[in-house]
């Protein structure tokens, strides 16, 4: 897999996932919406750790600032 996520994108995904987890576990967001957002947060954490987003590949996006020499 080739990296297609930049550092800012990874940080924003982690912050969003952390916020969703806090909202879910403090019972602010509950029910089906809470579970769906928690799953999305888990996917965001996973994609941030590997720096690869399959949807970016399908859409042709690349936020990784690869320095070509």
PDB file of N, H, CA, C and O in Angstrom:
ATOM      1  N   UNK A   1       0.832  -1.178   0.000  1.00  0.00           N
ATOM      2  CA  UNK A   1       0.000   0.000   0.000  1.00  0.00           C
ATOM      3  C   UNK A   1       0.879   1.245   0.000  1.00  0.00           C
ATOM      4  O   UNK A   1       1.843   1.346   0.760  1.00  0.00           O
ATOM      5  N   UNK A   2       0.539   2.156  -0.838  1.00  0.00           N
ATOM      6  H   UNK A   2      -0.244   2.074  -1.455  1.00  0.00           H
ATOM      7  CA  UNK A   2       1.250   3.421  -0.907  1.00  0.00           C
ATOM      8  C   UNK A   2       0.505   4.432  -0.039  1.00  0.00           C
ATOM      9  O   UNK A   2      -0.723   4.507  -0.086  1.00  0.00           O
ATOM     10  N   UNK A   3       1.239   5.202   0.745  1.00  0.00           N
ATOM     11  H   UNK A   3       2.237   5.140   0.782  1.00  0.00           H
ATOM     12  CA  UNK A   3       0.615   6.184   1.620  1.00  0.00           C
ATOM     13  C   UNK A   3      -0.105   7.248   0.790  1.00  0.00           C
ATOM     14  O   UNK A   3       0.422   7.734  -0.211  1.00  0.00           O
ATOM     15  N   UNK A   4      -1.321   7.602   1.222  1.00  0.00           N
ATOM     16  H   UNK A   4      -1.750   7.207   2.035  1.00  0.00           H
ATOM     17  CA  UNK A   4      -2.044   8.666   0.538  1.00  0.00           C
ATOM     18  C   UNK A   4      -2.685   9.651   1.523  1.00  0.00           C
ATOM     19  O   UNK A   4      -3.589  10.402   1.157  1.00  0.00           O
ATOM     20  N   UNK A   5      -2.208   9.641   2.782  1.00  0.00           N
ATOM     21  H   UNK A   5      -1.474   9.030   3.079  1.00  0.00           H
ATOM     22  CA  UNK A   5      -2.723  10.546   3.796  1.00  0.00           C
ATOM     23  C   UNK A   5      -1.590  11.354   4.403  1.00  0.00           C
ATOM     24  O   UNK A   5      -0.559  10.804   4.791  1.00  0.00           O
ATOM     25  N   UNK A   6      -1.786  12.658   4.482  1.00  0.00           N
ATOM     26  H   UNK A   6      -2.623  13.105   4.167  1.00  0.00           H
ATOM     27  CA  UNK A   6      -0.799  13.533   5.099  1.00  0.00           C
ATOM     28  C   UNK A   6      -0.965  13.585   6.605  1.00  0.00           C
ATOM     29  O   UNK A   6      -1.921  13.038   7.156  1.00  0.00           O
ATOM     30  N   UNK A   7      -0.029  14.244   7.265  1.00  0.00           N
ATOM     31  H   UNK A   7       0.748  14.687   6.818  1.00  0.00           H
ATOM     32  CA  UNK A   7      -0.042  14.323   8.718  1.00  0.00           C
ATOM     33  C   UNK A   7      -1.263  15.071   9.244  1.00  0.00           C
ATOM     34  O   UNK A   7      -1.871  14.635  10.221  1.00  0.00           O
ATOM     35  N   UNK A   8      -1.630  16.175   8.624  1.00  0.00           N
ATOM     36  H   UNK A   8      -1.136  16.529   7.830  1.00  0.00           H
ATOM     37  CA  UNK A   8      -2.793  16.935   9.074  1.00  0.00           C
ATOM     38  C   UNK A   8      -4.062  16.094   8.969  1.00  0.00           C
ATOM     39  O   UNK A   8      -4.897  16.118   9.873  1.00  0.00           O
ATOM     40  N   UNK A   9      -4.209  15.367   7.895  1.00  0.00           N
ATOM     41  H   UNK A   9      -3.530  15.347   7.161  1.00  0.00           H
ATOM     42  CA  UNK A   9      -5.364  14.492   7.701  1.00  0.00           C
ATOM     43  C   UNK A   9      -5.410  13.415   8.781  1.00  0.00           C
ATOM     44  O   UNK A   9      -6.478  13.123   9.320  1.00  0.00           O
ATOM     45  N   UNK A  10      -4.283  12.836   9.094  1.00  0.00           N
ATOM     46  H   UNK A  10      -3.416  13.074   8.657  1.00  0.00           H
ATOM     47  CA  UNK A  10      -4.219  11.799  10.119  1.00  0.00           C
ATOM     48  C   UNK A  10      -4.573  12.360  11.495  1.00  0.00           C
ATOM     49  O   UNK A  10      -5.306  11.725  12.253  1.00  0.00           O
ATOM     50  N   UNK A  11      -4.060  13.540  11.819  1.00  0.00           N
ATOM     51  H   UNK A  11      -3.465  14.057  11.203  1.00  0.00           H
ATOM     52  CA  UNK A  11      -4.338  14.163  13.109  1.00  0.00           C
ATOM     53  C   UNK A  11      -5.817  14.502  13.243  1.00  0.00           C
ATOM     54  O   UNK A  11      -6.416  14.266  14.292  1.00  0.00           O
ATOM     55  N   UNK A  12      -6.405  15.051  12.188  1.00  0.00           N
ATOM     56  H   UNK A  12      -5.918  15.243  11.336  1.00  0.00           H
ATOM     57  CA  UNK A  12      -7.831  15.398  12.225  1.00  0.00           C
ATOM     58  C   UNK A  12      -8.703  14.162  12.399  1.00  0.00           C
ATOM     59  O   UNK A  12      -9.712  14.211  13.103  1.00  0.00           O
ATOM     60  N   UNK A  13      -8.330  13.069  11.774  1.00  0.00           N
ATOM     61  H   UNK A  13      -7.510  13.029  11.202  1.00  0.00           H
ATOM     62  CA  UNK A  13      -9.092  11.827  11.925  1.00  0.00           C
ATOM     63  C   UNK A  13      -9.002  11.290  13.355  1.00  0.00           C
ATOM     64  O   UNK A  13      -9.995  10.811  13.903  1.00  0.00           O
ATOM     65  N   UNK A  14      -7.828  11.367  13.950  1.00  0.00           N
ATOM     66  H   UNK A  14      -7.021  11.755  13.505  1.00  0.00           H
ATOM     67  CA  UNK A  14      -7.653  10.904  15.327  1.00  0.00           C
ATOM     68  C   UNK A  14      -8.458  11.782  16.288  1.00  0.00           C
ATOM     69  O   UNK A  14      -9.098  11.271  17.208  1.00  0.00           O
ATOM     70  N   UNK A  15      -8.428  13.095  16.079  1.00  0.00           N
ATOM     71  H   UNK A  15      -7.908  13.510  15.332  1.00  0.00           H
ATOM     72  CA  UNK A  15      -9.187  14.015  16.940  1.00  0.00           C
ATOM     73  C   UNK A  15     -10.676  13.741  16.810  1.00  0.00           C
ATOM     74  O   UNK A  15     -11.385  13.709  17.816  1.00  0.00           O
ATOM     75  N   UNK A  16     -11.166  13.543  15.585  1.00  0.00           N
ATOM     76  H   UNK A  16     -10.590  13.569  14.768  1.00  0.00           H
ATOM     77  CA  UNK A  16     -12.577  13.242  15.374  1.00  0.00           C
ATOM     78  C   UNK A  16     -12.952  11.922  16.054  1.00  0.00           C
ATOM     79  O   UNK A  16     -13.994  11.832  16.704  1.00  0.00           O
ATOM     80  N   UNK A  17     -12.117  10.915  15.907  1.00  0.00           N
ATOM     81  H   UNK A  17     -11.271  10.988  15.379  1.00  0.00           H
ATOM     82  CA  UNK A  17     -12.390   9.615  16.516  1.00  0.00           C
ATOM     83  C   UNK A  17     -12.405   9.722  18.034  1.00  0.00           C
ATOM     84  O   UNK A  17     -13.257   9.115  18.684  1.00  0.00           O
ATOM     85  N   UNK A  18     -11.495  10.469  18.602  1.00  0.00           N
ATOM     86  H   UNK A  18     -10.803  10.962  18.074  1.00  0.00           H
ATOM     87  CA  UNK A  18     -11.457  10.659  20.043  1.00  0.00           C
ATOM     88  C   UNK A  18     -12.710  11.382  20.531  1.00  0.00           C
ATOM     89  O   UNK A  18     -13.290  11.014  21.553  1.00  0.00           O
ATOM     90  N   UNK A  19     -13.122  12.410  19.795  1.00  0.00           N
ATOM     91  H   UNK A  19     -12.651  12.709  18.965  1.00  0.00           H
ATOM     92  CA  UNK A  19     -14.333  13.146  20.168  1.00  0.00           C
ATOM     93  C   UNK A  19     -15.566  12.242  20.105  1.00  0.00           C
ATOM     94  O   UNK A  19     -16.414  12.297  20.995  1.00  0.00           O
ATOM     95  N   UNK A  20     -15.673  11.427  19.081  1.00  0.00           N
ATOM     96  H   UNK A  20     -14.985  11.383  18.358  1.00  0.00           H
ATOM     97  CA  UNK A  20     -16.825  10.526  18.964  1.00  0.00           C
ATOM     98  C   UNK A  20     -16.831   9.485  20.079  1.00  0.00           C
ATOM     99  O   UNK A  20     -17.891   9.137  20.599  1.00  0.00           O
ATOM    100  N   UNK A  21     -15.655   8.988  20.447  1.00  0.00           N
ATOM    101  H   UNK A  21     -14.794   9.271  20.025  1.00  0.00           H
ATOM    102  CA  UNK A  21     -15.571   8.007  21.531  1.00  0.00           C
ATOM    103  C   UNK A  21     -15.983   8.640  22.862  1.00  0.00           C
ATOM    104  O   UNK A  21     -16.703   8.026  23.650  1.00  0.00           O
ATOM    105  N   UNK A  22     -15.532   9.849  23.104  1.00  0.00           N
ATOM    106  H   UNK A  22     -14.948  10.347  22.465  1.00  0.00           H
ATOM    107  CA  UNK A  22     -15.905  10.544  24.342  1.00  0.00           C
ATOM    108  C   UNK A  22     -17.410  10.786  24.386  1.00  0.00           C
ATOM    109  O   UNK A  22     -18.045  10.564  25.416  1.00  0.00           O
ATOM    110  N   UNK A  23     -17.982  11.242  23.271  1.00  0.00           N
ATOM    111  H   UNK A  23     -17.466  11.423  22.434  1.00  0.00           H
ATOM    112  CA  UNK A  23     -19.424  11.490  23.234  1.00  0.00           C
ATOM    113  C   UNK A  23     -20.225  10.204  23.413  1.00  0.00           C
ATOM    114  O   UNK A  23     -21.277  10.213  24.052  1.00  0.00           O
ATOM    115  N   UNK A  24     -19.739   9.108  22.859  1.00  0.00           N
ATOM    116  H   UNK A  24     -18.885   9.100  22.339  1.00  0.00           H
ATOM    117  CA  UNK A  24     -20.457   7.843  22.978  1.00  0.00           C
ATOM    118  C   UNK A  24     -20.380   7.293  24.402  1.00  0.00           C
ATOM    119  O   UNK A  24     -21.396   6.894  24.971  1.00  0.00           O
ATOM    120  N   UNK A  25     -19.182   7.273  24.973  1.00  0.00           N
ATOM    121  H   UNK A  25     -18.357   7.597  24.511  1.00  0.00           H
ATOM    122  CA  UNK A  25     -19.012   6.666  26.285  1.00  0.00           C
ATOM    123  C   UNK A  25     -19.529   7.551  27.423  1.00  0.00           C
ATOM    124  O   UNK A  25     -19.693   7.073  28.545  1.00  0.00           O
ATOM    125  N   UNK A  26     -19.785   8.824  27.151  1.00  0.00           N
ATOM    126  H   UNK A  26     -19.652   9.212  26.239  1.00  0.00           H
ATOM    127  CA  UNK A  26     -20.411   9.683  28.155  1.00  0.00           C
ATOM    128  C   UNK A  26     -21.924   9.754  27.952  1.00  0.00           C
ATOM    129  O   UNK A  26     -22.604  10.561  28.586  1.00  0.00           O
ATOM    130  N   UNK A  27     -22.445   8.904  27.065  1.00  0.00           N
ATOM    131  H   UNK A  27     -21.893   8.248  26.550  1.00  0.00           H
ATOM    132  CA  UNK A  27     -23.886   8.776  26.787  1.00  0.00           C
ATOM    133  C   UNK A  27     -24.532  10.047  26.244  1.00  0.00           C
ATOM    134  O   UNK A  27     -25.725  10.269  26.450  1.00  0.00           O
ATOM    135  N   UNK A  28     -23.768  10.870  25.562  1.00  0.00           N
ATOM    136  H   UNK A  28     -22.799  10.689  25.394  1.00  0.00           H
ATOM    137  CA  UNK A  28     -24.341  12.037  24.891  1.00  0.00           C
ATOM    138  C   UNK A  28     -24.922  11.606  23.555  1.00  0.00           C
ATOM    139  O   UNK A  28     -26.002  12.055  23.169  1.00  0.00           O
ATOM    140  N   UNK A  29     -24.213  10.738  22.850  1.00  0.00           N
ATOM    141  H   UNK A  29     -23.337  10.373  23.164  1.00  0.00           H
ATOM    142  CA  UNK A  29     -24.710  10.152  21.606  1.00  0.00           C
ATOM    143  C   UNK A  29     -24.981   8.676  21.899  1.00  0.00           C
ATOM    144  O   UNK A  29     -24.080   7.943  22.305  1.00  0.00           O
ATOM    145  N   UNK A  30     -26.219   8.250  21.694  1.00  0.00           N
ATOM    146  H   UNK A  30     -26.951   8.847  21.364  1.00  0.00           H
ATOM    147  CA  UNK A  30     -26.592   6.870  22.001  1.00  0.00           C
ATOM    148  C   UNK A  30     -27.338   6.253  20.823  1.00  0.00           C
ATOM    149  O   UNK A  30     -27.583   6.910  19.811  1.00  0.00           O
ATOM    150  N   UNK A  31     -27.682   5.016  20.971  1.00  0.00           N
ATOM    151  H   UNK A  31     -27.482   4.483  21.794  1.00  0.00           H
ATOM    152  CA  UNK A  31     -28.488   4.317  19.974  1.00  0.00           C
ATOM    153  C   UNK A  31     -27.701   3.958  18.735  1.00  0.00           C
ATOM    154  O   UNK A  31     -26.479   3.815  18.762  1.00  0.00           O
ATOM    155  N   UNK A  32     -28.441   3.815  17.648  1.00  0.00           N
ATOM    156  H   UNK A  32     -29.434   3.931  17.626  1.00  0.00           H
ATOM    157  CA  UNK A  32     -27.840   3.406  16.375  1.00  0.00           C
ATOM    158  C   UNK A  32     -26.840   4.441  15.878  1.00  0.00           C
ATOM    159  O   UNK A  32     -25.774   4.086  15.374  1.00  0.00           O
ATOM    160  N   UNK A  33     -27.177   5.707  16.018  1.00  0.00           N
ATOM    161  H   UNK A  33     -28.043   5.995  16.428  1.00  0.00           H
ATOM    162  CA  UNK A  33     -26.258   6.764  15.580  1.00  0.00           C
ATOM    163  C   UNK A  33     -24.936   6.679  16.339  1.00  0.00           C
ATOM    164  O   UNK A  33     -23.868   6.841  15.748  1.00  0.00           O
ATOM    165  N   UNK A  34     -25.003   6.432  17.621  1.00  0.00           N
ATOM    166  H   UNK A  34     -25.871   6.301  18.101  1.00  0.00           H
ATOM    167  CA  UNK A  34     -23.790   6.309  18.419  1.00  0.00           C
ATOM    168  C   UNK A  34     -22.922   5.153  17.983  1.00  0.00           C
ATOM    169  O   UNK A  34     -21.701   5.280  17.900  1.00  0.00           O
ATOM    170  N   UNK A  35     -23.550   4.026  17.703  1.00  0.00           N
ATOM    171  H   UNK A  35     -24.542   3.923  17.770  1.00  0.00           H
ATOM    172  CA  UNK A  35     -22.790   2.843  17.266  1.00  0.00           C
ATOM    173  C   UNK A  35     -22.169   3.085  15.890  1.00  0.00           C
ATOM    174  O   UNK A  35     -21.013   2.733  15.654  1.00  0.00           O
ATOM    175  N   UNK A  36     -22.934   3.682  14.995  1.00  0.00           N
ATOM    176  H   UNK A  36     -23.873   3.968  15.186  1.00  0.00           H
ATOM    177  CA  UNK A  36     -22.411   3.964  13.650  1.00  0.00           C
ATOM    178  C   UNK A  36     -21.225   4.926  13.732  1.00  0.00           C
ATOM    179  O   UNK A  36     -20.205   4.709  13.078  1.00  0.00           O
ATOM    180  N   UNK A  37     -21.353   5.981  14.529  1.00  0.00           N
ATOM    181  H   UNK A  37     -22.182   6.157  15.061  1.00  0.00           H
ATOM    182  CA  UNK A  37     -20.247   6.930  14.668  1.00  0.00           C
ATOM    183  C   UNK A  37     -19.042   6.299  15.346  1.00  0.00           C
ATOM    184  O   UNK A  37     -17.905   6.656  15.037  1.00  0.00           O
ATOM    185  N   UNK A  38     -19.267   5.374  16.259  1.00  0.00           N
ATOM    186  H   UNK A  38     -20.191   5.084  16.510  1.00  0.00           H
ATOM    187  CA  UNK A  38     -18.164   4.679  16.898  1.00  0.00           C
ATOM    188  C   UNK A  38     -17.433   3.773  15.904  1.00  0.00           C
ATOM    189  O   UNK A  38     -16.207   3.670  15.949  1.00  0.00           O
ATOM    190  N   UNK A  39     -18.167   3.123  15.019  1.00  0.00           N
ATOM    191  H   UNK A  39     -19.163   3.206  14.984  1.00  0.00           H
ATOM    192  CA  UNK A  39     -17.549   2.291  13.976  1.00  0.00           C
ATOM    193  C   UNK A  39     -16.742   3.161  13.014  1.00  0.00           C
ATOM    194  O   UNK A  39     -15.622   2.812  12.642  1.00  0.00           O
ATOM    195  N   UNK A  40     -17.319   4.298  12.614  1.00  0.00           N
ATOM    196  H   UNK A  40     -18.229   4.582  12.916  1.00  0.00           H
ATOM    197  CA  UNK A  40     -16.605   5.224  11.727  1.00  0.00           C
ATOM    198  C   UNK A  40     -15.340   5.733  12.418  1.00  0.00           C
ATOM    199  O   UNK A  40     -14.294   5.860  11.781  1.00  0.00           O
ATOM    200  N   UNK A  41     -15.431   6.022  13.709  1.00  0.00           N
ATOM    201  H   UNK A  41     -16.280   5.919  14.226  1.00  0.00           H
ATOM    202  CA  UNK A  41     -14.255   6.467  14.464  1.00  0.00           C
ATOM    203  C   UNK A  41     -13.179   5.380  14.469  1.00  0.00           C
ATOM    204  O   UNK A  41     -11.992   5.682  14.339  1.00  0.00           O
ATOM    205  N   UNK A  42     -13.584   4.130  14.618  1.00  0.00           N
ATOM    206  H   UNK A  42     -14.548   3.885  14.725  1.00  0.00           H
ATOM    207  CA  UNK A  42     -12.622   3.031  14.579  1.00  0.00           C
ATOM    208  C   UNK A  42     -11.942   2.923  13.222  1.00  0.00           C
ATOM    209  O   UNK A  42     -10.739   2.675  13.142  1.00  0.00           O
ATOM    210  N   UNK A  43     -12.708   3.107  12.167  1.00  0.00           N
ATOM    211  H   UNK A  43     -13.685   3.308  12.232  1.00  0.00           H
ATOM    212  CA  UNK A  43     -12.137   3.074  10.819  1.00  0.00           C
ATOM    213  C   UNK A  43     -11.164   4.227  10.631  1.00  0.00           C
ATOM    214  O   UNK A  43     -10.108   4.059  10.021  1.00  0.00           O
ATOM    215  N   UNK A  44     -11.520   5.406  11.155  1.00  0.00           N
ATOM    216  H   UNK A  44     -12.378   5.542  11.650  1.00  0.00           H
ATOM    217  CA  UNK A  44     -10.622   6.560  11.060  1.00  0.00           C
ATOM    218  C   UNK A  44      -9.302   6.293  11.779  1.00  0.00           C
ATOM    219  O   UNK A  44      -8.237   6.646  11.272  1.00  0.00           O
ATOM    220  N   UNK A  45      -9.365   5.676  12.950  1.00  0.00           N
ATOM    221  H   UNK A  45     -10.230   5.389  13.361  1.00  0.00           H
ATOM    222  CA  UNK A  45      -8.135   5.366  13.684  1.00  0.00           C
ATOM    223  C   UNK A  45      -7.292   4.369  12.901  1.00  0.00           C
ATOM    224  O   UNK A  45      -6.079   4.535  12.780  1.00  0.00           O
ATOM    225  N   UNK A  46      -7.933   3.338  12.372  1.00  0.00           N
ATOM    226  H   UNK A  46      -8.919   3.202  12.471  1.00  0.00           H
ATOM    227  CA  UNK A  46      -7.200   2.323  11.612  1.00  0.00           C
ATOM    228  C   UNK A  46      -6.529   2.924  10.376  1.00  0.00           C
ATOM    229  O   UNK A  46      -5.355   2.659  10.119  1.00  0.00           O
ATOM    230  N   UNK A  47      -7.263   3.725   9.614  1.00  0.00           N
ATOM    231  H   UNK A  47      -8.217   3.940   9.823  1.00  0.00           H
ATOM    232  CA  UNK A  47      -6.679   4.326   8.416  1.00  0.00           C
ATOM    233  C   UNK A  47      -5.590   5.334   8.773  1.00  0.00           C
ATOM    234  O   UNK A  47      -4.636   5.510   8.014  1.00  0.00           O
ATOM    235  N   UNK A  48      -5.723   5.992   9.916  1.00  0.00           N
ATOM    236  H   UNK A  48      -6.497   5.849  10.532  1.00  0.00           H
ATOM    237  CA  UNK A  48      -4.682   6.930  10.339  1.00  0.00           C
ATOM    238  C   UNK A  48      -3.399   6.202  10.704  1.00  0.00           C
ATOM    239  O   UNK A  48      -2.305   6.691  10.427  1.00  0.00           O
ATOM    240  N   UNK A  49      -3.526   5.047  11.319  1.00  0.00           N
ATOM    241  H   UNK A  49      -4.415   4.649  11.545  1.00  0.00           H
ATOM    242  CA  UNK A  49      -2.338   4.294  11.722  1.00  0.00           C
ATOM    243  C   UNK A  49      -1.559   3.764  10.526  1.00  0.00           C
ATOM    244  O   UNK A  49      -0.331   3.693  10.577  1.00  0.00           O
ATOM    245  N   UNK A  50      -2.249   3.390   9.450  1.00  0.00           N
ATOM    246  H   UNK A  50      -3.246   3.448   9.409  1.00  0.00           H
ATOM    247  CA  UNK A  50      -1.556   2.848   8.282  1.00  0.00           C
ATOM    248  C   UNK A  50      -1.323   3.900   7.202  1.00  0.00           C
ATOM    249  O   UNK A  50      -0.687   3.614   6.187  1.00  0.00           O
ATOM    250  N   UNK A  51      -1.833   5.117   7.411  1.00  0.00           N
ATOM    251  H   UNK A  51      -2.350   5.350   8.236  1.00  0.00           H
ATOM    252  CA  UNK A  51      -1.669   6.239   6.472  1.00  0.00           C
ATOM    253  C   UNK A  51      -2.200   5.921   5.080  1.00  0.00           C
ATOM    254  O   UNK A  51      -1.663   6.397   4.080  1.00  0.00           O
ATOM    255  N   UNK A  52      -3.241   5.127   5.019  1.00  0.00           N
ATOM    256  H   UNK A  52      -3.677   4.739   5.831  1.00  0.00           H
ATOM    257  CA  UNK A  52      -3.820   4.754   3.728  1.00  0.00           C
ATOM    258  C   UNK A  52      -5.340   4.744   3.850  1.00  0.00           C
ATOM    259  O   UNK A  52      -5.899   4.130   4.759  1.00  0.00           O
ATOM    260  N   UNK A  53      -6.003   5.439   2.915  1.00  0.00           N
ATOM    261  H   UNK A  53      -5.549   5.938   2.176  1.00  0.00           H
ATOM    262  CA  UNK A  53      -7.462   5.468   2.882  1.00  0.00           C
ATOM    263  C   UNK A  53      -7.923   4.908   1.535  1.00  0.00           C
ATOM    264  O   UNK A  53      -7.627   5.490   0.492  1.00  0.00           O
ATOM    265  N   UNK A  54      -8.643   3.788   1.547  1.00  0.00           N
ATOM    266  H   UNK A  54      -8.883   3.314   2.394  1.00  0.00           H
ATOM    267  CA  UNK A  54      -9.109   3.202   0.289  1.00  0.00           C
ATOM    268  C   UNK A  54     -10.036   4.122  -0.505  1.00  0.00           C
ATOM    269  O   UNK A  54     -10.018   4.104  -1.736  1.00  0.00           O
ATOM    270  N   UNK A  55     -10.835   4.916   0.182  1.00  0.00           N
ATOM    271  H   UNK A  55     -10.850   4.930   1.182  1.00  0.00           H
ATOM    272  CA  UNK A  55     -11.728   5.848  -0.529  1.00  0.00           C
ATOM    273  C   UNK A  55     -10.944   6.921  -1.273  1.00  0.00           C
ATOM    274  O   UNK A  55     -11.355   7.353  -2.349  1.00  0.00           O
ATOM    275  N   UNK A  56      -9.815   7.356  -0.708  1.00  0.00           N
ATOM    276  H   UNK A  56      -9.480   7.005   0.167  1.00  0.00           H
ATOM    277  CA  UNK A  56      -8.974   8.326  -1.401  1.00  0.00           C
ATOM    278  C   UNK A  56      -8.461   7.740  -2.713  1.00  0.00           C
ATOM    279  O   UNK A  56      -8.369   8.450  -3.715  1.00  0.00           O
ATOM    280  N   UNK A  57      -8.131   6.465  -2.712  1.00  0.00           N
ATOM    281  H   UNK A  57      -8.206   5.889  -1.898  1.00  0.00           H
ATOM    282  CA  UNK A  57      -7.662   5.812  -3.932  1.00  0.00           C
ATOM    283  C   UNK A  57      -8.759   5.805  -4.993  1.00  0.00           C
ATOM    284  O   UNK A  57      -8.502   6.082  -6.164  1.00  0.00           O
ATOM    285  N   UNK A  58      -9.984   5.487  -4.573  1.00  0.00           N
ATOM    286  H   UNK A  58     -10.193   5.262  -3.621  1.00  0.00           H
ATOM    287  CA  UNK A  58     -11.092   5.459  -5.524  1.00  0.00           C
ATOM    288  C   UNK A  58     -11.406   6.834  -6.099  1.00  0.00           C
ATOM    289  O   UNK A  58     -11.784   6.960  -7.264  1.00  0.00           O
ATOM    290  N   UNK A  59     -11.243   7.870  -5.264  1.00  0.00           N
ATOM    291  H   UNK A  59     -10.935   7.767  -4.318  1.00  0.00           H
ATOM    292  CA  UNK A  59     -11.542   9.234  -5.709  1.00  0.00           C
ATOM    293  C   UNK A  59     -10.336   9.931  -6.315  1.00  0.00           C
ATOM    294  O   UNK A  59     -10.466  11.033  -6.846  1.00  0.00           O
ATOM    295  N   UNK A  60      -9.176   9.316  -6.246  1.00  0.00           N
ATOM    296  H   UNK A  60      -9.070   8.421  -5.814  1.00  0.00           H
ATOM    297  CA  UNK A  60      -7.968   9.913  -6.820  1.00  0.00           C
ATOM    298  C   UNK A  60      -7.372  11.007  -5.952  1.00  0.00           C
ATOM    299  O   UNK A  60      -6.648  11.862  -6.462  1.00  0.00           O
ATOM    300  N   UNK A  61      -7.653  11.007  -4.662  1.00  0.00           N
ATOM    301  H   UNK A  61      -8.241  10.313  -4.247  1.00  0.00           H
ATOM    302  CA  UNK A  61      -7.119  12.029  -3.757  1.00  0.00           C
ATOM    303  C   UNK A  61      -5.816  11.556  -3.134  1.00  0.00           C
ATOM    304  O   UNK A  61      -5.581  10.359  -2.966  1.00  0.00           O
ATOM    305  N   UNK A  62      -4.974  12.530  -2.794  1.00  0.00           N
ATOM    306  H   UNK A  62      -5.166  13.502  -2.930  1.00  0.00           H
ATOM    307  CA  UNK A  62      -3.732  12.227  -2.109  1.00  0.00           C
ATOM    308  C   UNK A  62      -3.352  13.446  -1.278  1.00  0.00           C
ATOM    309  O   UNK A  62      -2.989  14.483  -1.834  1.00  0.00           O
ATOM    310  N   UNK A  63      -3.431  13.333   0.049  1.00  0.00           N
ATOM    311  H   UNK A  63      -3.725  12.491   0.500  1.00  0.00           H
ATOM    312  CA  UNK A  63      -3.077  14.445   0.919  1.00  0.00           C
ATOM    313  C   UNK A  63      -1.664  14.309   1.466  1.00  0.00           C
ATOM    314  O   UNK A  63      -1.208  15.152   2.238  1.00  0.00           O
ATOM    315  N   UNK A  64      -0.980  13.259   1.071  1.00  0.00           N
ATOM    316  H   UNK A  64      -1.351  12.573   0.444  1.00  0.00           H
ATOM    317  CA  UNK A  64       0.386  13.034   1.519  1.00  0.00           C
ATOM    318  C   UNK A  64       1.317  13.949   0.727  1.00  0.00           C
ATOM    319  O   UNK A  64       1.309  13.958  -0.503  1.00  0.00           O
ATOM    320  N   UNK A  65       2.119  14.717   1.464  1.00  0.00           N
ATOM    321  H   UNK A  65       2.125  14.709   2.464  1.00  0.00           H
ATOM    322  CA  UNK A  65       3.043  15.633   0.798  1.00  0.00           C
ATOM    323  C   UNK A  65       4.377  14.935   0.581  1.00  0.00           C
ATOM    324  O   UNK A  65       5.340  15.161   1.314  1.00  0.00           O
ATOM    325  N   UNK A  66       4.417  14.093  -0.425  1.00  0.00           N
ATOM    326  H   UNK A  66       3.635  13.909  -1.020  1.00  0.00           H
ATOM    327  CA  UNK A  66       5.642  13.354  -0.714  1.00  0.00           C
ATOM    328  C   UNK A  66       6.632  14.289  -1.414  1.00  0.00           C
ATOM    329  O   UNK A  66       6.313  14.926  -2.418  1.00  0.00           O
ATOM    330  N   UNK A  67       7.815  14.349  -0.863  1.00  0.00           N
ATOM    331  H   UNK A  67       8.075  13.832  -0.047  1.00  0.00           H
ATOM    332  CA  UNK A  67       8.848  15.217  -1.404  1.00  0.00           C
ATOM    333  C   UNK A  67       9.650  14.459  -2.452  1.00  0.00           C
ATOM    334  O   UNK A  67      10.332  13.482  -2.144  1.00  0.00           O
ATOM    335  N   UNK A  68       9.560  14.913  -3.668  1.00  0.00           N
ATOM    336  H   UNK A  68       9.006  15.707  -3.918  1.00  0.00           H
ATOM    337  CA  UNK A  68      10.284  14.263  -4.758  1.00  0.00           C
ATOM    338  C   UNK A  68      11.612  14.988  -4.963  1.00  0.00           C
ATOM    339  O   UNK A  68      11.664  16.212  -5.079  1.00  0.00           O
ATOM    340  N   UNK A  69      12.660  14.211  -5.002  1.00  0.00           N
ATOM    341  H   UNK A  69      12.618  13.216  -4.908  1.00  0.00           H
ATOM    342  CA  UNK A  69      13.992  14.802  -5.188  1.00  0.00           C
ATOM    343  C   UNK A  69      14.530  14.496  -6.560  1.00  0.00           C
ATOM    344  O   UNK A  69      15.638  14.913  -6.895  1.00  0.00           O
TER     345      UNK A  69
END
